[in-house]
Every structure is written in structure tokens, then in C-alpha cells.
Amino acid sequence: MTDRLLAFLILCLVLGAPFGAAMLWTGDIILDFVFFYPLFMSGLWMFGGLYYWLHWERHWPWGPDVAPPELKGGPLVSILIPCYNEAEHGAETILAALDQRYLRVEVIAINDGSTDNTGAMLDELAVVHDRLRVVHLAQNQGKAMALRMGALAARSDYLICIDGDAILDRDAVNYLVAPLLEHPRVGAVTGNPRVRTRSTLIGRVQVGEFSSIVGLIKRTQRVYGQVFTVSGVVAAFRRSALDRVGYWSLDMVTEDIDISWKLQRDHWSIFFEPRALCWILMPETLHGLWKQRLRWAQGGAEVFLKNVPNIWSWHNRRLWPMVLEYCISAIWAFALILSIILWAIGLFVTLPHHIHVETLLPPAFTGMVLAMACLLQFCLSVFIDHRYERNLSHSLYWVIWYPLAYWMVNLLTTLWSFPKVMLKHHRRCRARWESPDRGIKAPTS
């Protein structure tokens, strides 16, 4: 109870900070924070991504004729694929996992109480492929439980977890497992998801998002030592590390964020491996995108609420920059909505001068600086990521729309998820999943 009260008070401080600041700050200062915080973060991501590339990535060989790193000792690698209603996409995912150039691979598909033909499809594949094993759960238990059951069935100490609709690159296993073999304190390696649904504007801008924003963020977080989350769609884990922290939590909406924090609190490192490619399906409708990003925001808030009471000990000091970044991002969202509220009120009543917001439009110079920063960020990300994906520069036209969408989605999901998590009844309950939006289906001829 004490921990929950402390977490609640800290969350209230985070949520209330911009509103309390309105009593001390002027409207101009609030707007400066709203406009320049994204600019600062863009600069930080560019600097971190460029440093990562200069210090490590540019020295790594890459190309169709370059052999991936050898896995010394030839260890068995287990690929866990939790499946829920994957009858349409699951076979392609299973076959890509079995088609790895590294041959000492076992694939474990976990049918998590699917209500479609997923179970029958998996059983048919298992008859043909002796390296595939299928675990059937009678009822939907959630992705975390499916991963736990897969880990129990696995025979390897190296577990690669991918979604039931993801397509692994043929050398992904080598790139994901090599850091685990070379560095004993690495507990997880997150891969490099690439978007393959591009039939709408929403799909196309996400191609640029995963390069210009997600990729740079992952590189920057690796530079200062802590990664907010492994990619839930493609990541490798050391079983002994998972065993120490109790595996995936069953009550978290986003098990990938939770396991990342659990590992790093136990002083395991998480690496980002951009050469471990995985082709993924993403939402291409506003409704699907909203549901996905709201779940991500709610999961982040849940993990923050869970960890914030005990994060302030010196033992966990390496996590403080990550906590600070998360808190400031939340404060930014509420500062923006506060500025909008003050501007709207000012249209009808006269507010004190120090909290009056004259306009929500940035000055011309500020807008130009933000636009140039975005363009520079896109160009840098294309330069760094172009060798992993052909014709990436073609997305530059579409991704120019994304900065506004990224920060607006961040704003709306934060505003919705924080109160939802704070007011949520704290009874521990199983987090279950639904079939997500996987893009617009191409018309059949």
C-alpha cells in the first residue's frame, strides 16, 4: 500500500507539474517548452544515432555477400512464436523462422486459444517440419503466458521471440544471438523491425517512423546505456537472465516494456542490433493505429507506476535518465494541453497577462528551425538505415508528415492512458490480447 501511495503521489506530481507551472511560468515560457522540447529531443536522437553509427555501426560489415557472425560452439537456438488467430499470416512466419541459414534452430509455436483455424494450420506444418513443435493452450491466456509456456518447452538457453505475423530475415538468428555469446552480462538483444504494410499514408509514414524516430531512439538509448524497451515483435533473451527476474509478467499490457525494465533493474544489459531485420505488419487505419499506440502508452504508464516507488535507490541509478526522459515527455503532453486550454479560455475572458496565451502558432523562425531539424533527422536516418532497406529514401516524401502525427499521437495517448492507469483498480489480472490491425489487404485479381 505504501508503494502504491508513493507511486500515486509521484504520478500526480508528473501530471500536475505543468498546471502548477502555470502559476509560476508565463504563457510564453510554456509555449517555448512545448515547441522546443521536441526540438531538443530531435537533436538528442540525431547526436546519439550519429555517435552510435560512428563508434560502432559503420565498422560492421553488411551486405548480401557478407557472412553473418559465427555462433561459436553451434548452440541450439529456440524461436518462440506466440499465435492468436494467425491462420492467415502464421504459416509464412513459421516457414521464415525455419528457413534460417543457421540450422541449429527449433521453432516453438504457441497456439494461445485461437478461435480460428490457427491450431489446425500449426499441426499440419508440424507434421511436415520436424524442427517445429506446437504447444496448444485451451484458452486465451495472453502473450506473456504464451511466451512462458514456450520458454518451458524450449531446450535452449537462447530464446528468440517474434510475433505470429513477423518475417525474420534469414540471418537474423546469427545477429541476435551473437551478442549473447560474446557478452555474459547481456540479457536481451532487440532487433530491427521494418514495416511492410504500405498501402495507405498511415502505413507509409510508419516506414519512416521506424527509421527516423524508433531507430534513432534505440541507438541513442544504447549510447547512454539503457533501452526503454526491447522490440516486442523481435528480440532475443538469455534464459538464465529471464529466470533471475521471473520471466514475463502476466498482468502487464505491454510485456516487452516490463521485461526490459526487469532485466535492467537486475543489471542486465540490453543491446540493439540493427542488422537483425524482421519484416512486420503495422496498422494502416486510424482506428488500428490509435488502439496500438494507446496500448503502448498504457503499458509504459503501467511499468512506470510499477517501478517508480523503488527506482530511486543508488543501486538503480543507471535507470534514472530513462525515468527522467519519460517524466518530461509526460509533462510535455500536459503542458501542450494546458496551453491549448489557456488559449481557448483567453478567447472568451481576459486572463492575467502572465498566463495569457496569444496564439498556438509558433513564430516563423521557430517553425523554420523545427522544419529544418525534422528534415535533417530524416536525412540522417536514411543515411544510417539505407543499407538495411532498399529505396528507403522514397519514404522521405511521406515521412515529412510524421513529426506532427508522432507528437500528436504521443499527446493524445498520454492524456488518455495516464488517468486510466491511475484510476485503474490495482487488482492483479491477466493481460490478454486481441487480433490487431495488420494493414489493408491488397485486392485480389
MOMONOR-V688283 format. One record per helix or strand. SS is the DSSP state (2 for helix, 1 for strand). FROM is the first residue (numbers start at 1). TO is the last residue. Records with the same first field share a line. If there is no record, write none. Layout:
SS = FROM-TO  FROM-TO
//
This chain:
2 = 2-21  27-55  57-59  90-98  118-128  143-153  172-182  201-223  239-245  255-265  286-310  314-346  353-355  364-385  392-399  402-423
1 = 77-83  105-112  132-137  158-163  167-168  186-195  234-238  269-280
//
